[in-house]
Amino acid sequence: MHGIDIPVAAEGLLAEFAQAGVIGWSGVHLARTLGRLVGENRPEVLLAAALCLRAQEAGSVCLPLDDVVQTTAVEPDQDQMPDQIPPPGELPWPGVDEWLAMLASSPLVAVGEQVAENRLPLRLVERRVYLERNWQAEEDVRWGLLTRLDASPPQVDQGALDAAVDRAFEAFGIPAGASARPKDAVRNCVKSWTSVIAGGPGTGKTTTIAQLLRVLDDLADRRTTVALGSFTGKAAARMQHSLDDSLARSERAGQPWRRLRVTRATTLHSLLGARPHAGFTRNADNPLPYDVLIVDEMSMVSLSLMCALLSALRPSTRLVLVGDPHQLSSVEAGAVLADIVTADLPVSSSNPSSAVTVLDHSHRFSGPIQQFAEAIRDAHVDRALALLETDGPELEWLPIDPDPGSLAATAGLSDDLLTQGRAIHSAALLGHSVEALTVLNAHRLLCAHRHGRYGVTGWSRAVEQFLRRQISGYGREGEWYLGRPVLITRNAPELQIANGDTGVVVRLGGTAEVALTAGDVPRLRSPWLLDSVETMHALTVHKSQGSEYGAVSLVLPPVGSPLLTRELLYTAVTRAQHKVRIIATKDAIIQAITTRARRATGLGDRLKSK
């Protein structure tokens, strides 16, 4: 058992919560430092400060006092089992009303939405407690969206718009009787300064973007610049590849844009001119120079990044947000896309029609995988379990407590990993980089956790050892062995690689090169230039967002893990094109389907109230 280290500075209430793993060293340090600065020594107030930091680390923007026990997640330490951690509900939580009164009277806390004379570290708004910087980011995003809604909407001739939409959809071979929602989405995007195209995998979001571009080009009476952005380099490359495919399938394939100037898709950080530890070069004083900005994979965009994005937009820039609100939210704090969809953002203050269009018909896959994903999304446990128990090639369920130590005895999974490993190794030896990358994406082992028995590190190590035993010569070249799958973990713009890029070590010209996925032509980089790389025999579900694989094998932790959520399971399942394998106990699957990710924010409610 791995014990929980208690910060030596923790005393009283802070010590009890640190012992339970609810707060950590950083939270205790923050609380005690703030308390000393202003003479605040009430343990309940200091606890709130520490919990606010813990909430931020877990992805929440604020600490909802009425729901604080339920939203307080305790992450097991390495191999520590969930039942070795005291349940949060058994801790001596302060009474909510008394807690609110203490916070309202504290010199650490600004109360209400008004700008305080002195900037205080905490803010209490209604019954939510914020770190001030998170409150300010949420307020800036709220006002940024509302300001765009209050502006006079774009002037568009409705007849010309309808005709342009009809022409664009005819060029893509869309039957006249097809769903009207993609057309509604395009109209909303043209008529609004801010719009949303939401939908699951394969629902036609990228095709709708292509149709939108055709309509904008048709209607434009001057040069119109369009930027395409996504959160990661991998997602941006996939966005560009999918968009190119969609445009190539239209009757106007190959025809140049008449008025549009569309940039290649890139990361939002690149668009905004991110500088290490120095913010962004694009801001309100130096806005982005585009007429249209389309952001894909919006579920991955954090509150702070959305704040920077809105700040850098000109009022006359159309902003189109595209993504799946049912997927996992950003690794950082916030759930911006889900909040905006929940608020059902209107076209403008003068037009209450919704600017959010939800596409719900999947073209990518059908049958059991789609049905399983829909059952997860809709929290239909019985239907999901019935699908898993049906004997078919698309869904496979190993109802066991997964253990990387017994990988060789895991039916089906070990066979797939060995077949994949041999094919990648063979292609790497021959220098066939495209083939190696294709096989790499044919199957992906996903984990909820990063560390421990149920995490990526343990499973990746186990798979590597298994392949070394089973494949002659595998791994003999040392660290950069041929066939090694790799994950880039840091942006390196000078090398044109981004955090989240994946690749394989291959032999080219007698030397080892890392072939990285980049559309149809891999990017080749010397391994000696890559200083932030991990072996990727397994990947976290979070890191898999924005990707597609032929088949997915998912390792779920046991009941009690805070990562067992509906969003995680849905995200993992919808990465697969042809097959999903779940390795988990029945109780773990039930908890995942019935548990929403508790990410506390105030943005959705506050947008709806305006």
Disulfide bonds with the S-S distance in Angstrom:
none
